[in-house]
Amino acid sequence: MTVSLLTDKYELTMLSAALRDGAAHRRCVFEVFARRLPDGRRYGVVAGVGRFLEALEQFRFTDADLASLDGLDQATLDYLRDFRFTGDVDGYPEGELYFPNSPVLSVRGSFAECVLLETLALSIYNHDCAIASAAARMVSAAGGRTLIEMGSRRTHERAAVAAARAAYLAGFDGTSNLEAGRTYGVPTLGTSAHAFTMLHTGPDGPDEPAAFAAQVAALGVGTTLLVDTYDVTTGVANAVAAAGPELGAVRIDSGDLGVLARQTREQLDTLGANKTRIVVSGDLDEYSIAALRADPVDAYGVGTSLVTGSGAPTASMVYKLVEVDGIPVTKRSSNKASHGGAKQALRTSRQTGTVTEEIVYPDGQPPTIVDPSRQVSTALVRDGAPVTDQRTQLADGRRRVADGLVSLPWEGLKLSHGEPAIATRIIAPGAS
């Protein structure tokens, strides 16, 4: 599978028509933004920047790719054969927060080269921003406790890798997905499932102590033992018996997690395993994580709600033409109107550092601001070449998310429905 074919056919039909009438080479600006945040969200987290820039470098049409296409004239095929993106890209850096109408990505170049990138940009940004935004809410709800991404078995095998990256960017501590570890350096975590415990069943029935002893022998006393296969109380006793009071952690994957965590903490302390941590998992989301904050839970394993639509709705990003040969253009469709002209953004704050407003203004016309402010948009690509070091993006992005969450007004971190954490003000071209 090549990157160039991760697109919709109508990109190529538009290209073909534009090449035929000579409009393909007009200088254009396309922008990626969300008209609104998903229901219930107060902010979004920009993710996928690094993945998009990597894909952009690989966006080439091989002979095999071209042979798989039909209905295209020779001029279009020739253009695709020699295609290289030579334009500029500005955008919000990895891990930056975004709000309605934030110009998250700005792509400049000929119509032909920009239009080809629409589906690629949206598929990456809509997926990764949705995952990172959901993950950031969970990070806030966890209040500094460990979060493990465990959603690989609930999504597409390639989406699982991108999801693990986005969750780690937003502040998760690690993932169960090995490919995310190899490709992006995300710490990988995991011990065993119920199947391993049930494997140790003989003529006399289940032998949980044997299962725990085998795992401890292989992984050491610092391992995490899954104690709810049969009975949690018995499982905890068997776990401490197998590993001793230095047992690393126990995991509970079912039942009333708050009640079980409290009972388990009391039992562990009674058995002398005061430092043994309690990990919980099983259909957790930001609301159930928040509900467990008063309980003695040390770590959360999150899967389904993070990587599926129920927990991470699409970011609803769109990719719209906003400028042609320096002339602002707008879409006027009902409920889908766009704001014309290339844009940049800055964010104002109080002296305390709490952000107050996002100002989106015409590119090259920054407004006069009295309050402290900082530029949000940054250069990502110049003349087709990335200007951002991909190796540092993930680490920098993690710090950026953490700083961004701290800078929000307190009401912006609420999990309840409400308005975006800060307002977005859009200055129209030519306005003072």
C-alpha positions as CSV (number, residue, x, y, z in Angstrom):
1,M,0.0,0.0,0.0
2,T,1.4,3.4,-1.0
3,V,0.5,6.7,0.5
4,S,-0.5,8.3,-2.8
5,L,-3.6,6.1,-3.1
6,L,-4.9,6.8,0.4
7,T,-7.2,9.3,-1.2
8,D,-10.6,9.8,-2.9
9,K,-11.0,9.6,-6.6
10,Y,-12.7,12.9,-6.9
11,E,-9.3,14.6,-6.0
12,L,-8.0,13.1,-9.3
13,T,-11.1,14.1,-11.3
14,M,-10.8,17.7,-10.1
15,L,-7.1,17.6,-11.0
16,S,-7.9,16.3,-14.5
17,A,-10.4,19.0,-15.1
18,A,-8.2,21.7,-13.8
19,L,-5.3,20.6,-15.9
20,R,-7.5,20.7,-19.0
21,D,-8.8,24.2,-18.5
22,G,-5.5,25.7,-17.2
23,A,-6.7,26.4,-13.6
24,A,-4.4,23.7,-12.1
25,H,-1.5,26.1,-11.7
26,R,-3.4,28.9,-10.0
27,R,-1.8,29.7,-6.6
28,C,-4.1,28.6,-3.8
29,V,-4.4,28.3,0.0
30,F,-6.3,25.5,1.6
31,E,-7.0,25.3,5.3
32,V,-7.9,22.6,7.8
33,F,-10.2,23.6,10.6
34,A,-13.2,22.4,12.6
35,R,-16.3,24.5,12.5
36,R,-17.3,23.3,15.9
37,L,-16.0,20.9,18.6
38,P,-17.7,17.5,19.1
39,D,-20.7,17.6,21.4
40,G,-19.5,18.0,25.0
41,R,-16.0,19.0,24.2
42,R,-14.4,22.2,25.5
43,Y,-11.2,22.0,23.5
44,G,-9.4,19.8,21.0
45,V,-5.8,18.6,20.8
46,V,-3.8,18.8,17.6
47,A,-2.3,15.4,16.7
48,G,-1.0,13.7,13.6
49,V,1.2,16.6,12.5
50,G,4.3,14.3,12.4
51,R,2.4,11.5,10.6
52,F,1.1,14.0,8.0
53,L,4.6,15.4,7.3
54,E,6.0,11.9,7.0
55,A,3.2,10.9,4.6
56,L,3.8,14.1,2.6
57,E,7.4,13.1,1.9
58,Q,6.2,9.7,0.7
59,F,3.4,11.0,-1.5
60,R,4.6,9.7,-4.9
61,F,2.8,7.8,-7.7
62,T,4.7,4.7,-8.9
63,D,4.0,3.0,-12.2
64,A,2.1,0.4,-10.3
65,D,-0.1,3.1,-8.7
66,L,-0.8,4.7,-12.0
67,A,-1.6,1.3,-13.6
68,S,-4.3,0.8,-11.0
69,L,-6.1,4.0,-12.0
70,D,-8.7,4.2,-14.7
71,G,-10.6,7.0,-16.4
72,L,-7.8,9.5,-16.4
73,D,-6.3,11.2,-19.5
74,Q,-2.7,11.1,-20.4
75,A,-2.0,14.6,-19.2
76,T,-3.2,13.7,-15.7
77,L,-1.2,10.5,-15.6
78,D,1.9,12.4,-16.6
79,Y,1.3,15.0,-13.9
80,L,0.9,12.3,-11.3
81,R,4.0,10.4,-12.4
82,D,6.2,13.5,-11.8
83,F,4.3,14.7,-8.7
84,R,6.3,16.3,-5.9
85,F,4.7,18.7,-3.4
86,T,6.7,22.0,-3.7
87,G,4.5,24.3,-1.7
88,D,4.5,25.6,1.9
89,V,2.6,24.3,4.9
90,D,1.9,26.2,8.1
91,G,0.0,24.9,11.1
92,Y,-0.4,24.4,14.8
93,P,2.4,22.3,16.2
94,E,1.8,18.8,17.5
95,G,0.1,18.9,20.9
96,E,-1.3,22.4,20.6
97,L,-4.9,23.0,21.7
98,Y,-7.4,24.1,19.1
99,F,-10.9,25.6,19.1
100,P,-13.7,26.2,16.6
101,N,-12.3,27.8,13.4
102,S,-8.7,27.5,14.5
103,P,-6.5,27.3,11.3
104,V,-4.9,24.1,12.3
105,L,-3.2,23.5,8.9
106,S,-2.6,25.9,6.0
107,V,-1.4,24.4,2.7
108,R,-0.1,26.8,0.0
109,G,0.8,25.9,-3.6
110,S,-0.8,25.3,-6.9
111,F,-4.4,24.0,-7.0
112,A,-3.1,20.8,-8.4
113,E,-0.7,19.9,-5.7
114,C,-2.9,21.2,-2.8
115,V,-6.1,19.4,-3.8
116,L,-4.3,16.1,-4.0
117,L,-3.5,16.3,-0.3
118,E,-7.1,16.9,1.0
119,T,-8.1,13.3,1.9
120,L,-4.7,12.4,3.2
121,A,-4.6,15.4,5.6
122,L,-8.2,14.9,6.8
123,S,-7.9,11.2,7.4
124,I,-4.8,11.7,9.6
125,Y,-6.0,14.8,11.4
126,N,-9.6,13.7,12.0
127,H,-8.4,10.4,13.5
128,D,-5.4,11.5,15.5
129,C,-7.0,14.7,16.8
130,A,-10.1,12.8,17.9
131,I,-8.0,10.3,19.8
132,A,-5.7,12.9,21.4
133,S,-8.6,15.1,22.4
134,A,-10.4,12.1,24.1
135,A,-7.1,11.0,25.7
136,A,-6.4,14.5,27.1
137,R,-9.8,14.5,28.9
138,M,-8.8,11.1,30.5
139,V,-5.5,12.5,31.5
140,S,-7.2,15.4,33.3
141,A,-9.7,13.0,34.9
142,A,-6.9,10.7,36.1
143,G,-5.3,13.4,38.1
144,G,-1.7,12.3,37.6
145,R,-2.2,8.6,37.8
146,T,-0.8,6.2,35.2
147,L,-2.8,5.7,32.0
148,I,-2.2,2.7,29.6
149,E,-3.6,2.7,26.1
150,M,-5.0,-0.8,25.4
151,G,-7.3,-0.4,22.4
152,S,-5.5,-2.4,19.7
153,R,-8.1,-5.1,19.6
154,R,-11.0,-2.7,19.2
155,T,-9.9,-0.9,16.0
156,H,-8.1,-1.4,12.7
157,E,-4.6,-2.8,13.0
158,R,-3.0,0.3,11.5
159,A,-5.3,2.7,13.2
160,A,-4.2,1.1,16.5
161,V,-0.7,2.3,16.0
162,A,-1.7,5.8,15.2
163,A,-4.1,5.8,18.2
164,A,-1.3,4.7,20.6
165,R,0.8,7.5,19.3
166,A,-2.0,10.1,19.7
167,A,-2.8,8.9,23.2
168,Y,0.8,9.0,24.3
169,L,1.1,12.6,22.8
170,A,-1.9,13.6,25.0
171,G,-0.2,12.3,28.2
172,F,-0.8,8.6,28.4
173,D,2.1,6.7,29.9
174,G,2.3,3.8,27.5
175,T,0.6,1.4,25.2
176,S,0.1,-2.3,24.8
177,N,0.8,-2.0,21.0
178,L,4.3,-3.2,20.0
179,E,4.4,-1.5,16.7
180,A,3.7,1.9,18.3
181,G,6.8,1.1,20.5
182,R,8.9,0.3,17.5
183,T,7.8,3.1,15.2
184,Y,7.3,6.0,17.6
185,G,9.2,4.9,20.8
186,V,6.0,4.8,22.9
187,P,6.7,2.8,26.0
188,T,5.1,-0.7,25.8
189,L,3.4,-2.3,28.8
190,G,1.5,-5.6,29.4
191,T,1.7,-8.8,31.3
192,S,-1.1,-11.5,30.8
193,A,-4.7,-12.1,30.1
194,H,-7.3,-14.4,31.7
195,A,-6.4,-17.1,29.2
196,F,-3.0,-17.6,30.8
197,T,-4.6,-18.1,34.2
198,M,-7.2,-20.5,32.8
199,L,-4.5,-22.4,30.9
200,H,-3.4,-23.7,34.3
201,T,-6.4,-26.0,34.8
202,G,-5.9,-29.7,35.6
203,P,-8.1,-32.7,36.5
204,D,-8.8,-31.1,39.8
205,G,-9.9,-27.8,38.4
206,P,-8.3,-24.3,38.0
207,D,-4.8,-23.8,39.5
208,E,-4.5,-20.0,39.9
209,P,-1.4,-20.3,42.2
210,A,0.4,-22.2,39.5
211,A,-0.4,-19.6,36.9
212,F,0.9,-16.8,39.1
213,A,4.0,-18.7,40.1
214,A,4.8,-19.2,36.4
215,Q,4.4,-15.6,35.6
216,V,6.5,-14.4,38.5
217,A,9.2,-16.9,37.6
218,A,9.3,-15.5,34.1
219,L,8.9,-11.8,34.8
220,G,9.9,-11.3,38.4
221,V,8.1,-10.1,41.4
222,G,7.6,-6.6,39.9
223,T,5.0,-8.0,37.4
224,T,1.3,-7.3,37.4
225,L,-1.0,-10.2,38.2
226,L,-4.5,-10.4,36.9
227,V,-6.6,-11.3,40.0
228,D,-10.2,-11.4,38.8
229,T,-10.4,-14.5,36.7
230,Y,-12.2,-16.4,39.4
231,D,-12.5,-14.5,42.7
232,V,-10.7,-11.2,43.5
233,T,-10.2,-11.8,47.2
234,T,-8.7,-15.3,46.5
235,G,-6.8,-14.0,43.6
236,V,-5.1,-11.3,45.6
237,A,-4.1,-13.8,48.3
238,N,-2.7,-16.1,45.7
239,A,-0.8,-13.2,44.0
240,V,0.9,-12.2,47.2
241,A,1.7,-15.8,48.0
242,A,3.3,-16.2,44.7
243,A,5.3,-13.0,44.6
244,G,5.6,-11.9,48.2
245,P,5.0,-8.5,49.6
246,E,7.1,-6.9,46.8
247,L,4.6,-7.8,44.2
248,G,4.5,-5.0,41.6
249,A,0.8,-4.7,40.9
250,V,-2.5,-6.5,40.7
251,R,-5.1,-5.8,37.9
252,I,-8.8,-5.9,38.2
253,D,-10.7,-6.1,34.9
254,S,-14.4,-6.5,35.9
255,G,-17.0,-5.8,38.6
256,D,-17.6,-2.7,40.6
257,L,-14.0,-1.3,40.3
258,G,-14.3,1.3,43.0
259,V,-15.5,-1.2,45.6
260,L,-13.1,-3.9,44.6
261,A,-10.2,-1.4,44.6
262,R,-10.9,-0.4,48.2
263,Q,-11.3,-4.0,49.3
264,T,-8.1,-5.0,47.5
265,R,-6.1,-2.1,49.0
266,E,-7.1,-3.1,52.5
267,Q,-6.3,-6.8,51.8
268,L,-2.9,-6.0,50.3
269,D,-2.0,-3.8,53.2
270,T,-3.0,-6.5,55.6
271,L,-0.8,-9.0,53.7
272,G,2.1,-6.6,54.0
273,A,2.1,-5.6,50.3
274,N,1.8,-1.9,51.0
275,K,3.6,-0.9,47.8
276,T,1.7,-3.2,45.5
277,R,-0.1,-1.0,43.0
278,I,-3.7,-1.5,41.8
279,V,-4.5,-1.3,38.1
280,V,-8.0,-1.3,36.8
281,S,-9.4,-1.8,33.3
282,G,-12.6,-2.7,31.6
283,D,-14.7,-0.2,29.5
284,L,-13.2,2.8,31.2
285,D,-13.8,6.3,29.9
286,E,-13.1,9.8,31.2
287,Y,-16.3,9.8,33.3
288,S,-15.6,6.4,35.0
289,I,-12.0,7.5,35.5
290,A,-13.1,10.7,37.2
291,A,-15.5,8.7,39.4
292,L,-12.7,6.5,40.6
293,R,-10.4,9.4,41.7
294,A,-11.4,9.0,45.4
295,D,-10.6,5.2,45.3
296,P,-7.1,3.7,45.8
297,V,-6.5,3.1,42.1
298,D,-2.9,3.6,40.8
299,A,-3.3,3.1,37.1
300,Y,-6.0,2.8,34.4
301,G,-6.0,0.6,31.3
302,V,-8.2,2.2,28.6
303,G,-9.2,0.6,25.3
304,T,-12.6,0.7,23.6
305,S,-13.7,4.2,24.7
306,L,-10.5,5.7,23.5
307,V,-10.2,4.2,20.0
308,T,-13.8,3.9,18.9
309,G,-16.3,6.5,17.9
310,S,-18.2,6.4,21.2
311,G,-15.2,7.7,23.2
312,A,-13.3,9.6,20.5
313,P,-15.8,11.2,18.0
314,T,-14.4,12.5,14.8
315,A,-12.7,15.8,15.1
316,S,-14.9,17.1,12.2
317,M,-12.0,18.7,10.5
318,V,-12.6,20.1,6.9
319,Y,-10.1,21.1,4.2
320,K,-11.4,24.2,2.4
321,L,-10.1,26.5,-0.3
322,V,-9.8,30.0,1.2
323,E,-7.6,31.9,-1.3
324,V,-7.0,31.9,-5.1
325,D,-4.2,34.0,-6.5
326,G,-4.3,36.2,-3.4
327,I,-8.1,36.7,-3.5
328,P,-10.1,35.5,-0.5
329,V,-12.8,33.0,-1.4
330,T,-15.6,31.7,0.8
331,K,-18.1,28.9,0.9
332,R,-21.6,30.1,1.6
333,S,-23.5,26.9,2.0
334,S,-26.0,26.8,4.8
335,N,-24.3,25.7,8.1
336,K,-21.1,25.1,6.1
337,A,-19.9,28.7,5.5
338,S,-16.1,29.3,5.6
339,H,-14.0,32.4,6.2
340,G,-12.0,33.5,3.3
341,G,-8.3,34.4,3.1
342,A,-5.2,32.8,4.4
343,K,-5.0,33.1,8.2
344,Q,-2.7,32.9,11.2
345,A,-3.7,32.8,14.9
346,L,-2.5,34.1,18.2
347,R,-3.7,33.4,21.7
348,T,-4.1,35.9,24.4
349,S,-3.8,35.3,28.2
350,R,-3.9,36.9,31.6
351,Q,-0.8,37.8,33.4
352,T,-1.3,34.5,35.3
353,G,-0.9,32.6,32.1
354,T,-4.6,31.6,31.8
355,V,-5.6,31.8,28.2
356,T,-8.5,34.1,27.4
357,E,-9.1,34.2,23.6
358,E,-8.0,32.9,20.3
359,I,-7.7,35.5,17.6
360,V,-7.7,34.4,13.9
361,Y,-6.5,37.1,11.6
362,P,-5.5,37.6,8.0
363,D,-2.0,36.3,7.2
364,G,0.5,39.2,7.5
365,Q,-1.9,41.5,9.3
366,P,-1.5,40.8,13.0
367,P,-3.8,42.8,15.3
368,T,-2.6,45.2,18.0
369,I,-3.0,43.3,21.2
370,V,-2.6,44.8,24.7
371,D,-2.8,41.5,26.7
372,P,0.0,39.0,26.7
373,S,-0.2,36.8,23.6
374,R,1.7,34.3,21.6
375,Q,1.7,33.1,18.0
376,V,0.1,29.7,17.6
377,S,0.8,28.9,13.9
378,T,4.2,27.9,12.9
379,A,6.1,26.9,9.7
380,L,6.0,23.2,9.0
381,V,7.1,22.9,5.3
382,R,8.9,25.3,3.0
383,D,9.3,24.6,-0.7
384,G,8.2,21.0,-0.1
385,A,10.7,20.2,2.6
386,P,9.8,19.8,6.2
387,V,11.3,22.3,8.6
388,T,10.3,20.4,11.7
389,D,12.4,17.7,13.2
390,Q,10.2,14.7,13.4
391,R,12.3,13.0,16.0
392,T,11.5,15.6,18.6
393,Q,7.8,16.2,17.8
394,L,6.3,13.6,20.1
395,A,8.3,14.6,23.1
396,D,7.7,18.3,22.5
397,G,4.0,17.6,21.8
398,R,3.6,15.9,25.2
399,R,5.0,18.9,27.0
400,R,2.8,21.2,24.8
401,V,-0.4,19.3,25.7
402,A,0.4,19.4,29.4
403,D,1.2,23.1,29.3
404,G,-2.0,23.8,27.3
405,L,-4.2,22.0,29.8
406,V,-2.7,23.9,32.7
407,S,-3.3,27.2,30.8
408,L,-7.1,26.6,30.3
409,P,-9.6,28.4,32.6
410,W,-10.8,25.9,35.2
411,E,-14.3,25.6,33.6
412,G,-12.5,24.5,30.4
413,L,-11.5,21.3,32.0
414,K,-15.0,20.3,33.0
415,L,-16.3,17.0,31.6
416,S,-19.9,18.3,31.4
417,H,-21.4,19.9,28.3
418,G,-20.7,23.5,27.7
419,E,-19.1,26.1,25.5
420,P,-15.5,25.9,24.3
421,A,-12.9,26.8,26.9
422,I,-12.1,30.1,25.3
423,A,-13.8,32.1,22.5
424,T,-12.4,32.4,19.0
425,R,-12.5,35.9,17.4
426,I,-12.1,36.0,13.6
427,I,-10.9,39.2,12.0
428,A,-12.0,39.5,8.4
429,P,-9.6,40.5,5.6
430,G,-9.5,44.3,5.4
431,A,-10.9,44.8,8.9
432,S,-9.1,47.0,11.3
